[in-house]
Amino acid sequence: MPIVTPEFASDLDQSKMDQPRSVTASLSPSRAGDFMTCPLLYRFRVIDRLPEPPSQAATRGTVVHAVLERLFDLPASERTVEQANDLVSSAWQQLLAEDEQLAEFFADDDGELAIEWLDGTEALLNTYFQLEDPTRLEPAEREFGVEVDLASGLRLRGYIDRLDVAPNGAMRVVDYKTGRAPSEMFQQRALFQMRFYALALWRLRGEVPAMLQLVYLGNGEVVRYEPDETDLLAMERKVGALWEAIARAHQSGDWRPNKSKLCDWCHHKPLCPAWGGKPPPLPPQADPSSTSDDRPAATENPLDV
């Protein structure tokens, strides 16, 4: 399934405090998608690092992803839908332990709000079992972090939900989506993420993945795509040009908004000049020790597919 979330991690060179902004050439699918959607959104998320409130859909999606990862820790015979639903509680507790913002949001919860936010996980997991039989699968990798340097010097980074490798070596990249399959207009971003991962794997392992597979648990639809070298060479040119555009924006400080229907889902709309807002001043220096999370957001927000 097509996934992966390219994110562009941009770090400013501290040794050039008084010179034009420079950026470490490192890109991930999620942040790449942000820049293509709206350069100002990229700035808000990567440079300003503005907080975004927790959402029920994203939280539920993160828990479901964690359960599907842990499911394959069990012996094949125990990978049942009942076991998957039993894993929800521990996945939720671990998420609270790891996400300070979410833990603060639920600090005074007596359990009722958590029940409300996790409502729907059972249906999503049931749908997964209708689409795949995990007792017949032995993934080669889960939550697989990939990182590879292209010949251009650009570093690609990201996390793949699942990588299956057949006995003949053929690779299948699988990505879980907890929303419904998007319209064609929004599906291209998800396919971009999957091609991004396919490119990274090709350059890392020397073989083009045989299949990219997106599993939409919201409506039980599976989208499959078979890439080839021509496709991935075009993708390599695209990410190179995209990075050059990001580097120019860093150097100039010009992060222009791109007004579209997606603005309705943006938490930063009140700060956007396209909607009468005013962005905060650009930070004088990004923290080079701080990088964006390379994991794609587990959400039904069209900005984060």
C-alpha positions in Angstrom: 0.0 0.0 0.0 1.2 3.4 -0.8 2.4 5.2 2.2 5.2 6.6 3.9 5.3 9.7 4.9 8.1 11.8 3.5 9.1 14.6 5.8 11.6 17.3 5.1 13.7 17.7 8.2 15.4 21.1 7.9 18.2 22.1 10.2 20.0 25.5 10.0 23.8 25.5 10.1 24.9 27.1 13.4 28.3 28.0 12.0 26.6 30.5 9.7 24.6 32.5 12.1 25.1 35.8 10.2 24.9 34.3 6.7 21.9 33.3 4.6 20.0 30.4 6.0 21.3 27.0 5.0 19.5 23.7 5.3 20.7 20.1 5.8 19.5 18.2 2.8 17.2 15.7 4.5 13.7 15.0 3.5 10.8 12.8 4.7 7.5 12.2 2.9 5.2 13.9 5.5 7.0 17.2 5.4 7.5 16.9 1.7 3.7 16.6 1.4 3.3 19.7 3.7 5.5 21.8 1.3 3.6 20.6 -1.8 0.3 21.4 -0.1 1.4 24.8 1.3 4.9 26.2 1.9 3.6 28.2 4.9 2.2 25.0 6.4 5.7 23.5 6.1 7.2 26.5 7.8 4.6 26.4 10.7 5.3 22.7 11.3 9.1 22.5 10.6 10.6 25.9 11.4 8.1 27.4 13.9 7.2 24.0 15.2 3.8 25.3 16.2 1.8 22.9 18.4 -1.3 21.3 17.0 -4.1 20.1 19.4 -4.6 16.3 19.7 -7.5 14.9 17.6 -9.7 11.9 18.2 -9.1 10.6 14.6 -5.3 10.9 14.9 -5.2 9.3 18.3 -7.4 6.4 17.4 -5.3 5.9 14.3 -2.0 5.9 16.3 -3.5 3.2 18.6 -4.6 1.0 15.7 -1.2 1.3 14.1 0.5 0.2 17.3 -1.9 -2.7 17.7 -1.2 -4.0 14.2 2.5 -3.7 14.8 2.3 -5.6 18.1 0.0 -8.3 16.6 2.9 -9.8 14.7 4.9 -10.2 18.0 2.4 -13.0 18.8 2.7 -16.6 17.4 0.8 -16.9 14.2 -2.0 -19.0 15.8 -2.7 -16.3 18.3 -3.1 -13.4 15.8 -6.9 -13.2 16.2 -9.2 -10.3 16.2 -9.9 -10.9 19.9 -6.2 -10.6 20.7 -6.0 -7.5 18.6 -8.8 -5.8 20.6 -7.1 -6.9 23.8 -4.0 -5.0 22.7 -5.8 -1.7 22.5 -5.6 -0.9 26.2 -1.8 -1.4 26.5 -1.2 0.5 23.2 -3.3 3.4 24.6 -1.3 3.4 27.9 2.0 3.4 26.0 0.8 6.3 23.9 -0.1 8.3 27.0 3.4 7.6 28.4 5.2 8.7 25.3 3.0 11.7 24.3 3.3 14.5 26.9 0.7 16.7 25.2 -1.8 13.9 25.0 -1.1 12.9 28.6 -1.8 16.4 29.7 -5.0 16.5 27.7 -6.2 13.4 29.5 -4.8 14.2 32.9 -8.2 14.8 34.6 -10.0 12.1 32.6 -11.9 9.5 34.7 -11.9 7.1 31.7 -15.0 8.3 30.0 -13.2 10.6 27.5 -10.7 7.8 26.6 -13.5 5.5 25.9 -15.1 8.1 23.6 -11.8 8.8 21.8 -11.1 5.1 21.3 -14.5 4.4 20.1 -14.2 2.9 16.6 -11.0 1.0 17.1 -12.8 -2.3 17.3 -14.5 -1.7 13.9 -11.2 -0.7 12.3 -9.5 -3.8 13.6 -12.4 -6.0 12.5 -12.0 -4.5 9.0 -8.3 -5.3 8.9 -9.1 -9.0 9.6 -11.6 -9.0 6.7 -8.8 -7.8 4.4 -5.9 -9.9 5.5 -5.2 -13.1 7.4 -2.2 -12.2 9.7 -1.7 -15.9 10.6 -0.4 -16.3 7.0 2.0 -13.4 7.1 5.5 -13.0 8.5 6.5 -9.4 7.8 10.2 -8.8 7.3 10.0 -5.4 8.9 7.4 -3.4 10.9 7.6 0.3 11.7 10.7 0.2 9.5 12.9 3.3 9.6 14.6 3.9 6.2 17.4 6.4 5.5 19.4 6.6 2.4 21.5 9.2 0.6 20.9 9.9 -3.0 23.7 10.6 -5.5 22.6 14.2 -5.3 23.4 14.3 -1.6 19.8 14.5 -0.6 18.9 12.2 2.3 15.6 10.5 2.3 14.1 9.4 5.6 10.8 7.8 6.7 9.0 5.0 8.4 7.2 2.2 6.6 4.3 0.5 8.4 5.2 -3.0 7.1 7.6 -4.5 4.6 6.8 -8.0 3.3 9.5 -10.0 1.5 8.6 -13.0 -0.6 10.8 -16.1 -0.8 12.1 -14.9 -4.2 13.0 -11.5 -2.6 10.1 -9.5 -4.0 9.2 -6.6 -1.7 5.7 -5.4 -0.8 5.4 -2.0 1.0 2.2 -1.9 3.1 0.7 1.2 4.7 -2.3 1.3 7.0 -4.8 4.2 6.8 -7.5 4.4 9.4 -9.6 6.7 7.3 -11.6 6.0 4.2 -10.0 5.9 0.8 -9.8 9.5 -0.4 -11.1 11.0 -3.7 -8.7 11.0 -6.6 -7.8 14.6 -5.8 -6.4 13.6 -2.4 -5.1 10.1 -3.3 -2.1 11.5 -5.1 -0.5 12.6 -1.9 -0.7 9.1 -0.5 0.7 7.7 -3.7 3.5 10.2 -3.5 4.4 8.9 0.0 4.4 5.3 -1.3 6.6 6.2 -4.3 8.9 8.1 -1.9 9.4 4.9 0.1 9.8 2.8 -3.0 12.6 5.1 -4.2 14.3 4.9 -0.8 14.1 1.1 -0.8 15.4 0.9 -4.3 18.4 3.0 -3.6 19.0 1.2 -0.3 18.6 -2.4 -1.4 19.1 -2.1 -5.2 15.7 -3.6 -6.1 12.4 -1.9 -7.0 9.6 -3.0 -4.7 7.2 -5.3 -6.5 4.1 -3.8 -4.9 3.0 -0.7 -3.0 -0.2 -1.3 -1.0 -2.4 1.1 0.9 -5.0 -0.5 3.2 -7.9 1.8 4.1 -9.5 0.5 7.2 -12.2 3.1 7.2 -14.0 1.6 4.3 -12.1 -1.7 3.6 -10.6 -0.6 0.4 -7.1 -1.6 -0.7 -5.2 0.4 -3.3 -2.3 -1.3 -5.0 0.4 0.1 -7.3 3.3 -1.6 -9.1 6.2 0.9 -9.5 9.0 0.5 -12.1 12.5 2.0 -12.5 11.2 4.7 -14.9 8.6 5.7 -12.4 11.1 5.9 -9.6 13.7 7.9 -11.6 10.9 10.5 -12.2 10.3 10.4 -8.5 14.0 11.0 -7.8 13.9 14.1 -10.0 10.7 15.3 -8.3 12.1 15.1 -4.8 15.3 16.7 -5.9 13.4 19.7 -7.4 11.2 19.8 -4.3 14.2 20.0 -2.0 15.7 22.8 -4.1 12.5 24.8 -3.7 12.5 24.2 0.1 16.2 25.3 0.3 15.3 28.5 -1.6 12.5 29.2 0.8 14.9 28.7 3.7 17.4 31.1 2.2 14.9 33.8 1.3 12.5 33.4 4.2 9.7 33.5 1.7 7.1 30.9 2.8 4.0 31.7 0.7 0.6 30.3 1.6 -1.3 28.2 -0.9 -5.0 28.9 -0.4 -7.1 25.8 -1.2 -10.0 23.7 0.1 -7.5 22.0 2.5 -7.3 25.2 4.5 -10.5 24.2 6.3 -8.5 21.4 8.0 -5.5 23.5 8.9 -5.0 24.3 12.6 -2.9 27.4 11.7 -5.5 29.1 9.5 -5.9 32.0 12.0 -2.2 32.9 11.4 -2.3 32.7 7.7 -2.2 36.0 5.7 -4.3 34.4 3.0 -7.1 34.4 5.6 -6.3 37.8 7.2 -3.9 36.4 9.8 -0.3 37.2 10.6 2.4 34.6 11.0 4.8 34.9 14.0 8.3 36.3 13.3 10.6 33.7 11.8 12.9 32.2 14.4 16.5 33.6 14.1 17.8 30.0 14.1 16.2 26.6 14.0 17.4 24.1 16.6 19.8 21.8 14.7 19.3 19.1 17.4 15.6 19.0 16.8 14.2 17.2 13.8 10.6 16.5 12.6 9.1 13.1 13.3 9.4 11.1 10.1 6.3 9.0 10.9 3.3 10.0 8.8 0.4 11.2 10.9 -2.2 8.6 11.7 -5.2 10.8 11.0 -8.2 11.2 8.7 -7.2 14.9 8.1 -6.8 15.4 4.3 -3.7 17.4 5.1 -2.0 14.3 6.5 -3.0 11.4 4.3 
